[in-house]
Amino acid sequence: MGKTLQYSSITKKIIMSLAGLFLTSFLVVHLIINLLILFDDSRELFNQAAHFMATNPLIQIFQWVLFAGFIIHIIFGVVLQIQNWLARPVRYEKKGSSEQSYFSKFMIHTGAIVLIFLVIHFVNFFVKAKFGHIESISYASGTYEDLGWLIVELFKDGAYVVFYVVAILLLGFHLDHGFQSAFQSLGLQHSRYTPFIKLAGTLFSALITLGFIAIPLVIYFS
């Protein structure tokens, strides 16, 4: 029975890790598209990209796969944390490097705050884009919904900018530890390449964090 529970826990970690790594693809694509708004005052490039993402059938299918990835990652993360809390009276003499990590102790907390942020962000952008009325804007290339205007207006709100920056910083910490922990859960540990994985995870997390933070700050102070 003990071995079954242990295997079940390892399986949960693997599934959560794979879902988390899959979600990083969303962050990269999302950041690249959002950064377009900083390089084009007319918002044409961003609105074109947003229109393509909203109308391409394959991307629309992938969107639901992405949502499933979020749900799986969240559910398994919560279940594993509850199991850890229940097992707290039993301490191991030796702890793994990920358990000794400072931020690993707060993964569930940063994850919860990031989840709240994502829900608010989802309502402010996705729901409004899908079900609200967005004014259209015309360019030589065509007419599109002006989703760029929605971003600019929201990031002119100082309170939301502060909330957004804090949430992205927490996302960065969550991503940094999660990236390293995912490879550990998948059994990809070795004295040669583990330091490289940790460095790559930290650099990736830093670039993602700085990229997302730059957008509201540039818009707010411009």
ABEGO torsion letter per residue (X at the ends): XAAAAAAAAAAAAAAAAAAAAAAAAAAAAAAAAAAAAAABAAGAAAAAAAAAAAABAAAAAAAAAAAAAAAAAAAAAAAAAAAAAAAAABBBABBBAAAABAAAAAAAAAAAAAAAAAAAAAAAAAAAAAABBBBBBBBAAEBBBBAAAAAAAAAABAAAAAAAAAAAAAAAAAAAAAAAAAAAAAGBBBAAAAAAAAAAAAAAAAAAAAAAAAAAAAAAAX
